[in-house]
Amino acid sequence: MAKWTCANCERTAGNLEKPVVWEGNLICVECLRRLQSQQGKPTLVELTDKRWKRLGLRGAIVACVGMGAVVALGAIGAAWPHAPAVVTGVLGLAGIAVFAGTLYGVGVLIYAAAMSWWHNG
């Protein structure tokens, strides 16, 4: 990439830096953060953190729904102790699938928390 100069701080950027366009001017990332904070716009770190928080919320919802379904399937199985083998098999397979979904939700929640920490400290 060609060298360019920041229109705000007039610093010459390195060969690998990419410019950011701000109101028709090429500026560096540091100046972008300063200008956005002056205007009250969310900074890059805040936007990144929101992405991981949304993913964590999705994981928590999946985990909570899964735990509720496991409890419901357990209640159905307990209410019908002498159920036919077909019903018991279906409840067992459904329980395994729901439990796997619950573990997936917990895994997504842990992943989102780790990525939020990794990107934002």
N, C-alpha and C positions, 0 to 999 in steps of 0.2 A: 504494500500500500504506500502511496506517496506521502511525503511529510506534509503536515499541515500545522497551522498555528491556531490556538484557541482564541476566539474573538473576545473572550472575557478577560482572561489572565495573561494573554499574549505569550503563553508558553508554547514552545515548539514540541509537538508530540513525537513520540518514538515511532519506529517503523511498523510496529505491530499494533499500535493503538488505533482504535476506530473512533472517528468523530461522532458526536451526537448533534443533531440539528435542533436548535432552540430559537424559535421565532426567526427562522431563515438564516441563522448564523451557526457556524461550526464551533462547538465548544467541547471541552474535555469532560470526563465523567465527574471529576471533583467539582467543577464549576456547576454542572447539572445539579448535583446534590445541594450545593449552596443556594442556587437560584430557586430550586423547588421548595426548599425549607423556608425561604423568604416569602414565597407565595402561598404557603400552607398546603402545598400538594404533597401527597405521600412520596417518600423517597423510595429508592430501589430496595432497600433493606425491608421497609415496611410492606411493600408489595410482595416480596419473596416470602416473608413470614406469614402473610395472609394466605398465600397459596398452600403452605404446609398446614396451617390451622384448618382450612377447609377440608383438606385430605384427612386430617386427624378427626374432624367432626364426622365425616362419612364413615371412617373406620369405627368410631364409637357407636354410631347409630346401627351399623351392621352387627356389631358385637352385642348390643343391648337387645335388638330384635331377635338375634339368634338365641341369646340366653332365655328370653321369654318363650320362644318356641320350644326350647329343650324342656323347660318347666311344664309347658302345656302338654307336650307329648308324654312326659312322665306322669302327669295327672291322668291323662287318658288311659295309659297303660295300667296305672294303679286302680282306676275305677273299673276296669274290665279284666280281672285277674285270670279268668278262664276263657280268654278270647281264642277264636280259631287260629290255627297256625298261620294262615294267610294274613290275617290282621296283625298278628304279632310280628311277622316278617316285614310287613309294610311299615309298621311303627318303628321297628328296629332300623330299617334302611333310612327312613325319614329322620330318625334321631341322629344317625351317623352323618347324614348330609347337613343337617342343621348345625351339629357340633363342628363340622369342618368349616362351615360358613362363619360360625362364631370365632373360631381360631383365626380365620382369614381377617375378620374385622379387627381383632386384637393385634394381629401382625401389621395391618395397615396403620393402626394407631401408633404402634411403636416405631414403625418406619417414618411416619410423618414427624413424630417428636424428635427422632434422631436427625432427620434432615433439617428441621428447623434449627436445632442446635448447631449442626454442622455449618449451615450457611450464615447464621446470625450470632453464634457464640454464646 
